[in-house]
Amino acid sequence: MARLIAEQRAKDAAKARIRERALRASATTDATLAGIVVDLAERAETVSVRTTAGRSLTGRVLAVARDAIALDAGADTTYVPLVAIAAVRTAAGRVEPSGSRPLPAVSLAALLADLAPERPTVRVAVAGDPTFWRGELRAVGADTLTLRLAGDPPTTAYVPLDQLSELTVLASG
């Protein structure tokens, strides 16, 4: 009798492992990048984000929009559009995020528009330009941000959000 009970327990345990693997595989096949970074944000994990411009940013994911993430890199916060992310890396040995989440409702434009009234000093990377632009974030519209660039004399730049590679709010100003 004891042998039969032990065999049944072993069979039940094997079935449970198979079921768990199938559920994990199903969640992974439904994964989106936004869903994965939502999981990582909830875990407060430190990640390394490689951008399509070849830069590497390290920090915790503070916020996730339907089209971007906000990354806390210590004193500064960097906003990166999802289309500008080449890869996200996590520490080894962690449980993999499922990423099967619905997209957040907020957009990059909304996140940045909330910052604009404070007129923070920002560093901006624009697609196709290897240099950074530094200036004051003046306004954010539905698809464009307005920067007052440092210089003598200062100039104004209008950047289409779909050309933004990253925007860092500088704590030091």
ChimeraX attribute file (.defattr): number of C-alpha atoms within 10 A of each C-alpha:
attribute: neighborCount
match mode: 1-to-1
recipient: residues
	/A:1	6
	/A:2	7
	/A:3	8
	/A:4	9
	/A:5	10
	/A:6	11
	/A:7	12
	/A:8	12
	/A:9	12
	/A:10	12
	/A:11	12
	/A:12	12
	/A:13	12
	/A:14	12
	/A:15	12
	/A:16	12
	/A:17	12
	/A:18	12
	/A:19	12
	/A:20	12
	/A:21	12
	/A:22	12
	/A:23	12
	/A:24	14
	/A:25	13
	/A:26	13
	/A:27	16
	/A:28	16
	/A:29	11
	/A:30	12
	/A:31	17
	/A:32	17
	/A:33	20
	/A:34	22
	/A:35	21
	/A:36	19
	/A:37	26
	/A:38	26
	/A:39	20
	/A:40	21
	/A:41	20
	/A:42	12
	/A:43	12
	/A:44	13
	/A:45	16
	/A:46	18
	/A:47	21
	/A:48	18
	/A:49	22
	/A:50	17
	/A:51	20
	/A:52	14
	/A:53	17
	/A:54	12
	/A:55	12
	/A:56	14
	/A:57	17
	/A:58	18
	/A:59	19
	/A:60	22
	/A:61	27
	/A:62	19
	/A:63	18
	/A:64	28
	/A:65	23
	/A:66	17
	/A:67	19
	/A:68	25
	/A:69	25
	/A:70	23
	/A:71	25
	/A:72	20
	/A:73	17
	/A:74	10
	/A:75	9
	/A:76	14
	/A:77	20
	/A:78	22
	/A:79	25
	/A:80	25
	/A:81	23
	/A:82	19
	/A:83	15
	/A:84	21
	/A:85	21
	/A:86	14
	/A:87	13
	/A:88	16
	/A:89	11
	/A:90	15
	/A:91	10
	/A:92	7
	/A:93	6
	/A:94	8
	/A:95	8
	/A:96	13
	/A:97	17
	/A:98	22
	/A:99	20
	/A:100	19
	/A:101	17
	/A:102	12
	/A:103	15
	/A:104	15
	/A:105	10
	/A:106	14
	/A:107	17
	/A:108	22
	/A:109	18
	/A:110	14
	/A:111	18
	/A:112	18
	/A:113	18
	/A:114	11
	/A:115	15
	/A:116	18
	/A:117	12
	/A:118	12
	/A:119	14
	/A:120	18
	/A:121	22
	/A:122	25
	/A:123	21
	/A:124	22
	/A:125	20
	/A:126	19
	/A:127	15
	/A:128	10
	/A:129	10
	/A:130	10
	/A:131	11
	/A:132	13
	/A:133	18
	/A:134	21
	/A:135	24
	/A:136	21
	/A:137	26
	/A:138	20
	/A:139	19
	/A:140	24
	/A:141	13
	/A:142	12
	/A:143	12
	/A:144	17
	/A:145	20
	/A:146	18
	/A:147	25
	/A:148	20
	/A:149	20
	/A:150	14
	/A:151	9
	/A:152	6
	/A:153	6
	/A:154	10
	/A:155	11
	/A:156	13
	/A:157	16
	/A:158	12
	/A:159	16
	/A:160	15
	/A:161	18
	/A:162	13
	/A:163	16
	/A:164	20
	/A:165	23
	/A:166	24
	/A:167	22
	/A:168	21
	/A:169	21
	/A:170	16
	/A:171	12
	/A:172	9
	/A:173	11
